Amino acid sequence: MTARRKYLFIFLLLIMMSSLPSVASAKTDEYGYNAEARTFKGTLVNWEAFMQGLPPTTFDWKATDVIFIQRKWDKLFDPMIQGIPPSGAGAWQKAALWEYLSGDKLGWTWHQALEVVYSPDEPIPGAVELKPEEIGFTGFYLVVQKEWLVDPNGEQTEIPDVNIKKSIIKRALKGQGWKH
């Protein structure tokens, strides 16, 4: 390869790399919120502080008895961050929660996975409808809810017949419009 072609190739590669969106260039704030990537990763307390305009609290990623949350949502779901219903049917958000337990469960980790889909006109078969008094709007369905424990050896135990913990779901999935 001639030097000229080599420089042209490097130049084109740099242009391509700078024009593609990058996870590395996405900005996450002190709460754990990243508007560009539509994600949040931090504590449930900091999610609530972010939604209420309160200052974030510092935390240790390995702390016990702290509920951590990782959220991801699509573009249609974006308006919910401002407390406005999603901009279209099919809007979704996913949340993964975990807590390192203490006491007689020291070394164990509790996990919960949730996925909510907005379907204002048609019920979603097999999904749990989230009532307006729980969420603030109609048309939301819990399509995934899984809860499990991981013991100190890494063995997973699924918690059968999950009792929907509405208070945790409300805290984990709420937007500003979901406040009560």
Kinemage of the C-alpha trace (Angstrom):
@kinemage 1
@onewidth
@group {chain A} dominant
@subgroup {mainchain}
@vectorlist {calphas} color= white
{ca met a 1} P 0.000 0.000 0.000
{ca thr a 2} L 1.436 3.350 -0.972
{ca ala a 3} L 1.870 6.033 1.641
{ca arg a 4} L -0.826 8.135 -0.019
{ca arg a 5} L -3.380 5.275 0.063
{ca lys a 6} L -2.426 4.497 3.640
{ca tyr a 7} L -3.084 8.120 4.704
{ca leu a 8} L -6.356 8.179 2.747
{ca phe a 9} L -7.439 4.940 4.459
{ca ile a 10} L -6.572 6.324 7.927
{ca phe a 11} L -8.336 9.609 7.118
{ca leu a 12} L -11.513 7.777 5.998
{ca leu a 13} L -11.370 5.541 9.054
{ca leu a 14} L -11.136 8.580 11.350
{ca ile a 15} L -14.104 10.236 9.612
{ca met a 16} L -16.173 7.061 9.993
{ca met a 17} L -15.266 6.680 13.652
{ca ser a 18} L -16.041 10.298 14.479
{ca ser a 19} L -19.397 10.252 12.686
{ca leu a 20} L -20.757 7.122 14.365
{ca pro a 21} L -22.435 7.508 17.748
{ca ser a 22} L -20.330 5.989 20.449
{ca val a 23} L -21.112 4.656 23.858
{ca ala a 24} L -17.801 6.098 24.980
{ca ser a 25} L -18.908 9.582 23.962
{ca ala a 26} L -22.260 9.329 25.726
{ca lys a 27} L -22.456 11.394 28.929
{ca thr a 28} L -23.659 9.911 32.196
{ca asp a 29} L -24.372 12.397 34.963
{ca glu a 30} L -23.681 12.137 38.694
{ca tyr a 31} L -27.021 10.358 39.246
{ca gly a 32} L -26.309 7.667 36.640
{ca tyr a 33} L -28.627 9.130 33.969
{ca asn a 34} L -27.616 9.228 30.308
{ca ala a 35} L -30.193 11.038 28.157
{ca glu a 36} L -28.451 10.259 24.864
{ca ala a 37} L -28.293 6.512 25.489
{ca arg a 38} L -31.665 6.488 27.302
{ca thr a 39} L -30.206 4.687 30.301
{ca phe a 40} L -29.848 4.985 34.021
{ca lys a 41} L -27.522 2.949 36.221
{ca gly a 42} L -27.231 3.740 39.886
{ca thr a 43} L -29.226 3.383 43.067
{ca leu a 44} L -32.987 3.457 43.312
{ca val a 45} L -32.574 6.326 45.790
{ca asn a 46} L -30.605 8.336 43.198
{ca trp a 47} L -33.223 7.589 40.517
{ca glu a 48} L -35.865 9.043 42.815
{ca ala a 49} L -33.613 12.011 43.672
{ca phe a 50} L -33.054 12.651 39.962
{ca met a 51} L -36.803 12.563 39.259
{ca gln a 52} L -37.517 14.922 42.181
{ca gly a 53} L -34.676 17.339 41.401
{ca leu a 54} L -32.845 16.524 44.644
{ca pro a 55} L -29.060 16.149 44.907
{ca pro a 56} L -27.612 12.658 44.351
{ca thr a 57} L -26.171 10.670 47.224
{ca thr a 58} L -22.821 8.953 47.061
{ca phe a 59} L -22.815 5.181 47.303
{ca asp a 60} L -20.602 2.129 47.133
{ca trp a 61} L -21.323 -0.312 44.278
{ca lys a 62} L -20.681 -3.177 46.709
{ca ala a 63} L -22.844 -1.886 49.582
{ca thr a 64} L -25.370 -4.189 51.205
{ca asp a 65} L -29.035 -3.328 51.672
{ca val a 66} L -29.002 -0.808 48.799
{ca ile a 67} L -31.303 -1.367 45.824
{ca phe a 68} L -29.412 -0.763 42.594
{ca ile a 69} L -31.185 -0.238 39.293
{ca gln a 70} L -30.274 -0.294 35.637
{ca arg a 71} L -32.917 1.082 33.256
{ca lys a 72} L -33.073 1.267 29.465
{ca trp a 73} L -35.905 2.615 27.295
{ca asp a 74} L -36.661 3.383 23.682
{ca lys a 75} L -37.223 6.750 22.016
{ca leu a 76} L -41.025 6.415 22.183
{ca phe a 77} L -40.744 6.112 25.964
{ca asp a 78} L -38.660 9.314 26.330
{ca pro a 79} L -41.620 11.609 27.162
{ca met a 80} L -42.216 9.606 30.354
{ca ile a 81} L -39.083 11.173 31.830
{ca gln a 82} L -41.007 14.473 31.809
{ca gly a 83} L -44.212 12.807 33.041
{ca ile a 84} L -45.935 12.779 29.646
{ca pro a 85} L -47.405 9.561 28.188
{ca pro a 86} L -45.167 7.808 25.640
{ca ser a 87} L -45.282 9.094 22.080
{ca gly a 88} L -46.614 5.842 20.636
{ca ala a 89} L -47.844 2.323 21.198
{ca gly a 90} L -45.054 -0.195 21.604
{ca ala a 91} L -42.934 2.127 23.752
{ca trp a 92} L -40.946 0.069 26.237
{ca gln a 93} L -38.591 0.241 29.134
{ca lys a 94} L -36.612 -2.442 30.924
{ca ala a 95} L -35.330 -2.378 34.466
{ca ala a 96} L -32.979 -4.679 36.327
{ca leu a 97} L -32.803 -4.325 40.091
{ca trp a 98} L -30.423 -5.974 42.525
{ca glu a 99} L -29.523 -5.799 46.187
{ca tyr a 100} L -26.607 -7.333 48.043
{ca leu a 101} L -28.202 -8.765 51.156
{ca ser a 102} L -26.939 -8.635 54.729
{ca gly a 103} L -27.687 -10.437 57.981
{ca asp a 104} L -28.411 -14.159 57.646
{ca lys a 105} L -28.400 -13.731 53.838
{ca leu a 106} L -24.957 -12.060 53.717
{ca gly a 107} L -23.301 -13.021 50.432
{ca trp a 108} L -26.649 -13.481 48.675
{ca thr a 109} L -27.970 -11.121 45.993
{ca trp a 110} L -31.627 -10.446 45.238
{ca his a 111} L -32.499 -9.687 41.584
{ca gln a 112} L -35.605 -8.579 39.741
{ca ala a 113} L -36.080 -7.994 36.007
{ca leu a 114} L -39.004 -5.931 34.705
{ca glu a 115} L -40.159 -4.887 31.268
{ca val a 116} L -43.074 -2.549 30.644
{ca val a 117} L -44.723 -1.942 27.266
{ca tyr a 118} L -47.170 0.839 26.446
{ca ser a 119} L -50.239 -0.411 24.610
{ca pro a 120} L -53.024 2.153 25.073
{ca asp a 121} L -55.507 0.604 22.642
{ca glu a 122} L -55.080 -3.167 22.958
{ca pro a 123} L -54.376 -5.355 25.968
{ca ile a 124} L -51.244 -7.494 25.750
{ca pro a 125} L -52.149 -11.173 26.198
{ca gly a 126} L -50.381 -12.787 29.146
{ca ala a 127} L -49.103 -9.466 30.501
{ca val a 128} L -50.095 -7.864 33.794
{ca glu a 129} L -51.983 -4.605 33.321
{ca leu a 130} L -50.624 -1.828 35.509
{ca lys a 131} L -53.613 0.140 36.739
{ca pro a 132} L -53.777 3.935 36.344
{ca glu a 133} L -53.906 4.374 40.120
{ca glu a 134} L -50.584 2.495 40.340
{ca ile a 135} L -48.780 4.236 37.486
{ca gly a 136} L -50.707 7.425 36.682
{ca phe a 137} L -51.657 6.548 33.096
{ca thr a 138} L -53.581 3.774 31.354
{ca gly a 139} L -52.162 1.387 28.783
{ca phe a 140} L -49.081 0.017 30.553
{ca tyr a 141} L -48.412 -3.705 30.726
{ca leu a 142} L -45.796 -5.595 32.683
{ca val a 143} L -44.627 -8.127 30.089
{ca val a 144} L -41.620 -9.457 31.993
{ca gln a 145} L -41.215 -9.876 35.698
{ca lys a 146} L -38.707 -12.320 37.049
{ca glu a 147} L -37.328 -12.463 40.563
{ca trp a 148} L -34.472 -14.615 41.813
{ca leu a 149} L -31.743 -14.986 44.422
{ca val a 150} L -28.089 -15.784 43.829
{ca asp a 151} L -26.283 -17.538 46.678
{ca pro a 152} L -22.624 -16.973 47.605
{ca asn a 153} L -21.612 -19.840 45.262
{ca gly a 154} L -23.342 -18.242 42.264
{ca glu a 155} L -26.291 -20.658 42.242
{ca gln a 156} L -29.536 -19.032 41.140
{ca thr a 157} L -32.868 -19.774 42.729
{ca glu a 158} L -35.878 -18.356 40.932
{ca ile a 159} L -38.602 -17.120 43.229
{ca pro a 160} L -41.758 -18.808 41.892
{ca asp a 161} L -45.170 -17.185 41.797
{ca val a 162} L -43.674 -13.768 42.051
{ca asn a 163} L -45.699 -11.568 44.313
{ca ile a 164} L -45.730 -8.324 42.382
{ca lys a 165} L -44.131 -5.802 44.690
{ca lys a 166} L -46.067 -2.799 43.466
{ca ser a 167} L -44.120 -0.346 45.618
{ca ile a 168} L -40.777 -1.463 44.122
{ca ile a 169} L -42.224 -1.463 40.589
{ca lys a 170} L -43.596 2.050 41.062
{ca arg a 171} L -40.261 3.296 42.399
{ca ala a 172} L -38.230 1.547 39.690
{ca leu a 173} L -40.290 2.472 36.660
{ca lys a 174} L -41.827 5.818 37.475
{ca gly a 175} L -41.261 8.998 35.558
{ca gln a 176} L -42.014 12.441 36.928
{ca gly a 177} L -45.669 12.078 35.934
{ca trp a 178} L -45.893 8.932 38.019
{ca lys a 179} L -45.426 10.693 41.344
{ca his a 180} L -48.246 10.482 43.833
